[in-house]
Every structure is written in C-alpha cells, then in structure tokens.
Amino acid sequence: MHVISRKRLREFWEEYGDAKEPLTRWFKLAKKADWTNFSELRADCPSADLVEHFTVINIGGNKYRLILEVFFLGQVVLIRHVLTHADYDKGKWKG
C-alpha cells in the first residue's frame, strides 16, 4: 500500500511520544500490505472498523485513533487524522 503521509504520524508522536512505536509499527505493516478489501485489512489490524467512509484503527492499546481513507483498487491509504481517544469521541473529525 502507498501510505500518504507519514508526516501526520510524525507530527502526532512528537506531541504524544508513547504513540511513536505503535504508529511506526502500523506504518511498516501498511507499507508492506497488499490489501484488496476491508476483510484483508482487518485480518492484519483486528481493531479496524468502518465509520462512514473511513477506516478507524485503535492504536497504542486503544489510547489513540488512526482515521484513514483506504482505496483498495489503487492501493492507497490516506491518513486523515491521528487523534487521542478523547478527541475522537468528540466526533469533529467526521465533518
């Protein structure tokens, strides 16, 4: 998969240092992946859920949320948001 963009991950872990390791692990997994559908993605990321047109993945033991748009046909993952659980629960990312 082509992941766009690692910069969002880096900016987030610069503020929340404990997120660096799990976000880096996810990034490496996604870069090597060849997901063709949500079921394949979920096999690698069991916490993944579909919320509207986004894929939401729990990161760091459910402390953080990774909000993605995944285009399986084009093999592209767009990182839309990286949020704390509290910020995710506010729901502003949906708008």
Residue pairs with C-beta under 8 A, 6 or more apart in sequence:
1 30
1 31
1 33
1 34
1 35
1 70
1 75
1 76
1 77
2 74
2 75
2 76
2 77
3 27
3 30
3 31
3 77
3 79
4 76
4 77
4 78
4 79
5 79
6 27
6 79
8 79
8 81
8 82
9 23
9 24
9 27
9 79
9 82
11 82
12 19
12 23
12 64
12 82
13 19
13 20
13 23
13 24
16 64
16 84
18 60
18 63
19 59
19 60
19 63
19 64
19 82
22 59
22 60
22 61
22 64
23 59
23 60
23 64
23 66
23 82
26 45
26 57
26 59
26 66
29 44
29 45
30 77
33 40
33 41
33 44
34 75
35 41
35 44
35 70
35 72
35 75
36 72
37 72
38 48
38 50
38 55
38 70
38 72
41 48
41 55
41 70
42 48
45 57
47 57
47 58
47 62
48 55
48 56
48 57
49 55
49 56
49 57
50 56
51 94
52 94
53 69
54 67
54 68
54 69
54 80
54 94
55 67
55 68
55 69
55 70
56 65
56 66
56 67
56 68
56 88
57 65
57 66
57 68
58 64
58 65
58 66
59 65
59 66
59 82
62 85
63 84
63 85
64 82
64 83
64 84
64 85
65 81
65 82
65 83
65 84
65 85
65 87
65 88
66 79
66 81
66 82
67 79
67 80
67 81
67 82
67 83
67 88
67 93
68 77
68 78
68 79
68 80
69 77
69 78
69 80
70 76
70 77
70 78
71 77
71 78
80 93
81 93
83 93
87 93
